[in-house]
Amino acid sequence: MTSIGGAEMVDWNLAVATAIRLVRPGPEISREEARAVVAELRRHAKASEEHVRAFTRMIPEGTEPEDTPVLVVDRAGWIRANVAGFRELLRPLLAKMEARRSGGPGGAVLGAVGGKVTGVELGMLLSFLASRILGQYETFAPATRELPGSADGGGRLLLVAPNIVHVERELDVDPHDFRLWVALHEETHRTQFTGVPWLRDHLQGEIQSFLDETDVDPMTFLERLREAAQSLSGAGRPEGERGDDRGRSLVDVVQTPAQREVLGRLTAVMSLLEGHADFVMDGVGPEVVGSVAEIREKFQKRRAQGAGRLDQALRKLLGLDAKLRQYKDGEKFVRSVVEEVGMDGFNRVWTSPNTLPTKAEIAKPAEWVARVHRTAES
């Protein structure tokens, strides 16, 4: 474990405890109804496998991809799962920050700050996110007894039951349709990674390249984390003192020129994955989700508006506004390509890392078609 003066740079256990203590309670629901919701989500997740495979044609008939578990969790379960994933992915970055801290002028200050303060701040951010995530395919998180993964140690599908119930009530949509609609989106992500064997290693390699290129001052990174945490309690700096920092995200402070190249590739891949999931959930929807049009309209409005000024500020700071653009841009890319070359033609995107779209091609799908299809045919 990376440490500062013998103390952990990030106290992960404290981050979990803080997030669980601060996270908002879920919607009021009886024990019987809660059990029914969990059972229905599991059924929908299973049913979604067949729907998504038939629509996407990513997995050939007779082929059985790697099995990954479906876990219906509460907000505390989502927190524990994501801390495990963050801990694994950020290990190289924290080790690099520790090495830089030990020889830098801010070392004594960082040693005083310690991992406990950082753990509390990370916990505050996780408590904010834990009430907003509906589902998630965890690609890299290590398997544990409480949170099993696939046979090779990674990969599990999480459905966050209280958040799904909260949103279906907020939107006033048919709960059974909404639960299936969410399951279709998340099952698409599972199909992407189980149906494309090289995708997980490729994405993990890109993320590690991004972290390896990080040349971040630990004090700057912790200050940005602290600023995000303070925003949750309204304890941030007065508006007139924010200066040029307004509108910057946590990702912005760790970008070197080399990282920007990696980030461009990562952005393109994530736009593809998120946009493809949105395209599939809406494509399958009319056949199995009777109220899909109403759900999509209301959900899009909710995505765009956020929950208020604080929510919008935090989404910007955490880079979540960029994720919203990924859904929109990626879905347009997938739709345009499928309209031009059909589903099988689109599926050439999964051939190898070389056939993934670039960031520029996400915005201009015709350029991807020209590169991948016309080059192959010439």
C-alpha positions in Angstrom: 0.0 0.0 0.0 1.3 3.4 -0.9 2.0 5.4 2.3 3.1 8.8 3.5 5.4 8.7 6.5 4.2 5.2 7.4 0.5 6.2 6.9 -1.6 5.2 3.9 -1.8 7.9 1.3 -5.4 7.0 0.9 -7.1 5.3 3.8 -9.5 3.1 1.7 -11.3 1.7 4.7 -12.1 5.2 6.0 -13.2 6.2 2.5 -15.7 3.3 2.5 -16.9 4.1 6.1 -17.3 7.8 5.3 -19.2 7.2 2.1 -21.6 4.7 3.7 -22.2 7.1 6.7 -22.9 10.1 4.4 -24.7 8.5 1.5 -28.4 9.5 1.4 -30.9 6.9 2.4 -32.7 5.1 -0.4 -36.4 5.5 -1.1 -38.9 4.2 1.4 -39.8 0.7 0.5 -41.1 -2.3 2.4 -39.0 -5.4 2.9 -41.4 -7.4 0.7 -41.3 -4.9 -2.1 -37.5 -4.7 -1.8 -37.2 -8.5 -2.2 -39.5 -8.3 -5.2 -37.5 -5.6 -6.9 -34.2 -7.6 -6.4 -35.8 -10.7 -7.9 -37.2 -8.8 -10.8 -33.9 -7.1 -11.6 -32.2 -10.5 -11.6 -34.9 -11.9 -14.0 -34.5 -8.9 -16.3 -30.7 -9.2 -16.3 -31.0 -12.8 -17.4 -33.7 -12.0 -20.0 -31.6 -9.1 -21.4 -28.8 -11.5 -22.4 -30.9 -13.1 -25.1 -32.4 -9.8 -26.3 -29.0 -8.0 -26.5 -27.2 -10.9 -28.2 -30.0 -11.3 -30.8 -30.0 -7.5 -31.6 -26.2 -6.9 -31.6 -25.1 -10.2 -33.2 -21.8 -9.8 -31.5 -21.7 -13.3 -30.1 -21.9 -16.1 -32.7 -24.6 -18.8 -32.2 -23.3 -21.8 -30.3 -20.6 -19.7 -28.6 -20.8 -19.3 -24.9 -18.8 -16.3 -23.7 -17.1 -15.9 -20.3 -19.7 -16.0 -17.5 -19.8 -13.0 -15.2 -22.0 -12.6 -12.1 -25.0 -10.2 -11.8 -25.1 -8.5 -8.4 -28.1 -6.5 -7.3 -26.6 -4.2 -4.6 -27.6 -1.3 -2.4 -25.7 2.0 -2.2 -23.3 0.6 0.4 -22.6 -2.4 -1.9 -21.8 -0.1 -4.8 -19.4 1.9 -2.7 -17.5 -1.1 -1.5 -17.3 -2.5 -5.1 -16.0 0.8 -6.5 -13.4 1.4 -3.8 -12.0 -2.0 -4.6 -11.8 -1.0 -8.2 -10.3 2.4 -7.6 -7.7 0.9 -5.2 -6.5 -1.5 -7.9 -6.5 1.0 -10.8 -4.9 3.9 -8.9 -2.1 1.9 -7.2 0.5 2.9 -9.8 -0.5 6.6 -9.7 -0.4 6.7 -5.9 3.0 5.0 -5.9 4.3 7.6 -8.3 2.8 10.5 -6.2 4.4 9.0 -3.1 7.8 8.9 -4.8 7.5 12.5 -5.9 6.2 13.6 -2.5 9.2 12.1 -0.7 11.6 14.4 -2.5 9.5 17.5 -2.9 9.0 20.6 -0.7 5.4 19.7 0.1 6.3 16.4 1.7 6.0 17.5 5.2 2.6 19.1 4.6 1.3 16.0 2.8 2.6 13.9 5.7 0.5 16.0 8.0 -2.5 15.7 5.8 -2.1 11.9 5.7 -4.3 9.2 4.3 -7.2 9.8 6.8 -8.1 13.2 5.5 -7.8 12.0 1.9 -9.9 9.0 2.8 -12.7 11.2 4.2 -12.6 13.4 1.1 -12.8 10.5 -1.2 -15.6 9.1 0.8 -17.6 12.3 0.5 -17.3 12.1 -3.3 -18.3 8.5 -3.3 -21.4 9.2 -1.2 -22.5 11.8 -3.8 -22.0 9.3 -6.7 -23.5 6.3 -4.9 -27.0 7.7 -5.0 -26.9 8.4 -8.7 -25.5 5.3 -10.4 -28.2 2.9 -11.8 -26.0 0.2 -13.0 -22.4 -0.6 -13.9 -20.3 -3.2 -15.5 -17.2 -3.5 -13.5 -14.4 -4.6 -15.8 -11.3 -4.5 -13.6 -12.4 -4.8 -9.9 -10.8 -7.8 -8.1 -13.1 -10.5 -7.0 -13.8 -11.1 -3.3 -15.9 -13.4 -1.3 -18.5 -10.6 -0.8 -18.2 -9.3 -4.4 -17.5 -12.2 -6.8 -16.2 -11.7 -10.3 -15.7 -13.7 -13.4 -13.5 -16.8 -13.5 -10.3 -14.8 -14.3 -10.9 -12.5 -11.4 -12.6 -9.5 -13.0 -16.0 -8.6 -14.5 -19.3 -8.3 -12.7 -22.6 -6.5 -13.5 -23.9 -4.3 -10.7 -27.5 -3.1 -10.6 -28.2 -0.5 -7.8 -31.7 -1.3 -6.7 -32.5 1.7 -4.5 -31.4 4.1 -7.2 -33.4 2.4 -9.9 -36.5 2.6 -7.7 -35.8 6.2 -6.9 -35.5 7.2 -10.5 -38.6 5.3 -11.7 -40.6 7.0 -9.1 -39.2 10.4 -9.9 -39.9 10.0 -13.6 -43.3 8.5 -12.9 -42.8 5.7 -15.4 -43.8 2.0 -15.5 -41.4 0.4 -13.0 -41.3 -3.0 -14.7 -40.5 -1.4 -18.0 -37.9 0.9 -16.5 -36.1 -1.9 -14.7 -35.9 -3.9 -17.9 -34.7 -0.8 -19.9 -31.8 -0.3 -17.4 -30.9 -4.0 -17.5 -30.7 -3.8 -21.3 -28.2 -1.0 -21.1 -25.9 -2.7 -18.6 -26.2 -6.1 -20.3 -24.9 -4.5 -23.4 -21.8 -3.5 -21.6 -21.4 -7.0 -20.3 -21.8 -8.3 -23.9 -19.2 -5.8 -25.2 -16.5 -7.2 -22.8 -17.4 -10.8 -22.8 -18.0 -10.9 -26.6 -14.8 -9.0 -27.5 -11.9 -10.9 -25.8 -9.3 -8.3 -26.4 -11.3 -5.3 -25.2 -10.7 -5.5 -21.5 -6.9 -5.8 -21.9 -6.8 -3.0 -24.4 -8.8 -0.6 -22.2 -6.8 -1.5 -19.1 -3.6 -0.9 -21.1 -4.8 2.6 -22.1 -5.8 3.5 -18.6 -2.4 2.4 -17.3 -0.7 4.4 -20.0 -2.7 7.4 -18.9 -1.6 6.9 -15.3 2.0 6.1 -16.2 2.2 9.5 -18.0 0.8 11.4 -15.1 3.1 14.2 -13.9 1.0 15.6 -11.2 2.0 17.6 -8.1 0.5 15.7 -5.2 -0.5 18.9 -3.5 -2.4 20.0 -6.6 -4.2 16.7 -6.9 -5.2 16.7 -3.2 -6.3 20.3 -3.4 -8.6 19.5 -6.3 -10.0 16.5 -4.4 -10.6 18.8 -1.4 -12.3 21.4 -3.5 -14.7 18.7 -4.8 -15.4 17.5 -1.3 -15.9 21.0 0.1 -18.5 21.6 -2.7 -20.6 18.9 -1.2 -20.9 20.7 2.1 -21.0 24.2 0.7 -17.7 25.0 2.2 -15.9 25.8 -1.0 -14.2 29.2 -1.7 -16.5 32.2 -2.3 -17.5 32.6 -5.9 -15.4 35.7 -6.3 -12.2 33.8 -5.3 -12.5 30.9 -7.7 -10.8 32.7 -10.6 -9.5 30.5 -13.4 -10.3 27.3 -11.6 -14.0 27.5 -12.3 -15.2 24.8 -14.7 -12.1 22.6 -14.3 -12.5 18.9 -13.6 -10.4 16.4 -11.6 -9.2 15.0 -14.9 -7.9 18.4 -16.1 -5.2 18.6 -13.4 -3.5 15.4 -14.3 -3.1 16.0 -18.0 0.3 16.2 -19.7 0.7 16.5 -23.4 1.3 12.8 -23.7 -1.8 12.1 -21.5 -4.0 14.1 -23.8 -3.3 11.7 -26.6 -4.2 8.7 -24.4 -7.2 10.6 -23.1 -8.4 11.2 -26.7 -8.3 7.5 -27.4 -10.0 6.6 -24.1 -12.7 9.2 -24.8 -13.4 7.7 -28.2 -13.6 4.1 -26.7 -15.9 5.2 -23.9 -18.1 7.2 -26.3 -18.4 4.0 -28.4 -19.3 1.8 -25.5 -21.8 4.1 -23.9 -23.4 5.2 -27.2 -23.6 1.5 -28.3 -25.4 0.7 -25.0 -27.9 3.5 -25.5 -28.5 2.5 -29.1 -29.1 -1.1 -28.1 -31.4 -0.4 -25.2 -33.6 1.8 -27.5 -33.3 -0.7 -30.4 -34.4 -3.6 -28.3 -36.9 -1.5 -26.3 -39.9 -1.3 -28.7 -40.1 -5.1 -28.8 -40.0 -5.8 -25.0 -40.4 -2.4 -23.3 -43.9 -1.0 -24.1 -43.3 2.5 -22.7 -39.7 2.9 -24.1 -40.5 6.2 -25.8 -41.9 7.8 -22.7 -39.0 6.5 -20.6 -36.4 7.8 -23.0 -37.9 11.2 -23.3 -38.2 11.7 -19.5 -34.8 10.2 -18.8 -33.1 12.4 -21.3 -34.6 15.5 -19.7 -33.4 14.3 -16.3 -29.9 13.7 -17.6 -29.6 17.1 -19.2 -31.0 19.1 -16.3 -29.4 17.4 -13.3 -30.8 17.8 -9.8 -29.9 21.5 -9.4 -27.0 24.0 -9.3 -24.9 22.0 -6.9 -25.4 18.8 -8.9 -24.4 20.5 -12.1 -21.3 22.1 -10.5 -20.2 18.7 -9.1 -20.8 16.9 -12.4 -18.5 19.5 -14.1 -15.8 19.1 -11.4 -15.9 15.3 -11.5 -16.0 15.2 -15.3 -19.5 13.7 -15.4 -20.6 16.3 -18.0 -18.1 14.7 -20.3 -19.7 11.3 -19.7 -23.1 12.8 -20.7 -21.6 13.9 -24.0 -20.2 10.4 -24.5 -23.7 9.0 -24.4 -24.9 11.5 -27.0 -22.0 11.5 -29.4 -21.5 7.8 -29.2 -25.1 7.0 -29.9 -25.1 9.3 -32.9 -21.9 7.5 -34.2 -23.4 4.0 -33.8 -26.8 5.0 -35.3 -25.1 6.7 -38.3 -22.8 3.7 -39.0 -25.6 1.1 -38.7 -27.8 3.1 -41.0 -25.0 3.2 -43.6 -23.5 -0.3 -43.4 -25.9 -2.3 -41.2 -25.3 -4.0 -37.9 -22.8 -6.5 -39.3 -20.9 -3.7 -40.9 -20.9 -1.8 -37.7 -19.6 -4.9 -35.8 -16.3 -4.5 -37.6 -15.6 -2.0 -34.9 -14.9 -5.0 -32.6 -12.3 -6.6 -34.9 -9.2 -5.1 -33.2 -7.9 -2.0 -31.5 -7.1 -0.6 -35.0 -10.8 -0.7 -36.0 -11.9 1.3 -33.0 -13.0 4.8 -33.9 -10.8 7.8 -33.2 -12.2 10.8 -31.3 -12.5 12.6 -34.6 -14.3 9.7 -36.2 -16.9 9.6 -33.4 -17.9 13.1 -34.5 -17.7 12.2 -38.2 -18.9 8.6 -38.6 -18.4 8.7 -42.4 -14.7 8.9 -41.9 -14.7 5.7 -39.9 -16.7 4.0 -42.6 -14.3 5.2 -45.2 -11.2 4.0 -43.3 -12.5 0.6 -42.1 -14.9 -0.5 -44.9 -13.5 1.1 -48.1 -9.9 0.3 -47.1 -10.8 -3.3 -46.5 -12.7 -3.5 -49.8 -10.0 -1.9 -51.9 
